[in-house]
Amino acid sequence: MIDGYQSCRSRVDPATASAIIDLDAFECNIARLRAHLNELPIMVVVKADGYGHGAVDCARAARNAGAEWLGVATPVEAVRLREAGDSGPLLCWLYGPETELAPAVDADIDITVHSAEQLSTIAAVAATLEKTARVQLKIDTGLSRNGAPADRWPELCLLAREAVDTGAVTVTGIWSHLAAADQPGHPSLAAQQAAFADALQHAETAGLSPAVRHLANSAAAITLPSARYDLARLGIACYGIEPVAGIASGIALEPVMTVRSQLVAVKKITAGSGVSYEHAWIADSDTVVGLVPLGYADGIPWSAGNSAEVTVGGRRCPIRGRVCMDQFVVDLGPEAVDAVGDEVIVFGTDADGVTASDWAEACATIGYEIVARIGSLLTKRIHRSG
Ligand SMILES: *Cc1c(COP(=O)(O)O)cnc(C)c1O
């Protein structure tokens, strides 16, 4: 049953192609993850429009499923969730020196602080608003992305302690992020955990006592219990994509996004016919091909040409030749009786025959990129039972 319909101003007519978002599956995945983690508090990450699944709907569903925290990358994403009615603990972690932080401070959004400069900016915003800003401190334990470098950490902790004492900020958490959580046994995992333990020690010495310490994403939460601390930040697993490619977690995660389209042309071609640009595929025998009205402008990777498969009439049908800007061609087989208007499942659940993980493998990318891109460019239809 469809009870919602969310347009993202897609250029594609939703009758022709859309992303169906199964929020029951999303909530079920979260419940299974919670059980697997023995009811450890979780932060459900809904950045990038909920990995392409719709941030507002996913945020609401995550709270329904008991998520104590939500996480997004940018303050803009966080403020939008507040505008949509979310009022619970909500963390953001990526912004620039010119980003306007007052709306986030005012909305009681937890802002991650990576440097002394950011701390003083936020303290000044808090003073202007006559509020205490909620901040979390991030230490770079080895990803070399964001977070305070280890040699700046003790100073940042001391400055944070001073800002706490003046009432400018409250430090609600300390956290870091792993580089290779999806590669169990990778040597960086032990090194980053040791660096995180050191950082927590420094913070304690500085007199900080944050409510939550957190390090693990989906892959680490599932495969590395020592990295769980007080909170697991769960993204990809909630969307039903196995976080460690090629290794089943055993948690029965159900893909949440199904991308459906339809055939807009069907024709017979003879042996020797070239298909799509450059004739990068040539039929070695007579066959029937179908045209799917989605292309790389809609998030279909160009690298899916001659590699990924879709499902038509319950059969897996390979993409033939190059993916174009707006369309691609599939091989329906010589005996095909499929007609214009018939449904194409681009990817969906195991029962559909092709998943986003299959697409990721065929396109030499990760499932995250498949769903985040395609989902963000198609109209989303929300599916919920009951
Ligand atoms: C995206 C993200 C997560 C979630 O990672 P998954 O691998 O999708 O579980 C957690 N923490 C941070 C900082 C992130 O950017």
The ligand as an SDF file (V2000), in Angstrom:
LIG
                    3D

 15 15  0  0  0  0  0  0  0  0999 V2000
   28.0720    8.1850    7.0170 C   0  0  0  0  0  0  0  0  0  0  0  0
   28.6320    8.0990    8.3780 C   0  0  0  0  0  0  0  0  0  0  0  0
   28.2780    7.0580    9.2510 C   0  0  0  0  0  0  0  0  0  0  0  0
   27.4380    5.8850    8.8440 C   0  0  0  0  0  0  0  0  0  0  0  0
   28.2650    4.9550    8.1760 O   0  0  0  0  0  0  0  0  0  0  0  0
   27.6900    3.5940    7.5940 P   0  0  0  0  0  0  0  0  0  0  0  0
   28.8770    2.9170    7.0530 O   0  0  0  0  0  0  0  0  0  0  0  0
   26.7220    3.9800    6.5310 O   0  0  0  0  0  0  0  0  0  0  0  0
   27.0330    2.8940    8.7240 O   0  0  0  0  0  0  0  0  0  0  0  0
   28.7520    7.1040   10.5470 C   0  0  0  0  0  0  0  0  0  0  0  0
   29.5310    8.1160   10.9560 N   0  0  0  0  0  0  0  0  0  0  0  0
   29.9050    9.1200   10.1370 C   0  0  0  0  0  0  0  0  0  0  0  0
   30.7890   10.1930   10.6450 C   0  0  0  0  0  0  0  0  0  0  0  0
   29.4900    9.1400    8.8210 C   0  0  0  0  0  0  0  0  0  0  0  0
   29.8710   10.1270    8.0040 O   0  0  0  0  0  0  0  0  0  0  0  0
  1  2  1  0
  2  3  1  0
  2 14  2  0
  3  4  1  0
  3 10  2  0
  4  5  1  0
  5  6  1  0
  6  7  2  0
  6  8  1  0
  6  9  1  0
 10 11  1  0
 11 12  2  0
 12 13  1  0
 12 14  1  0
 14 15  1  0
M  END
$$$$
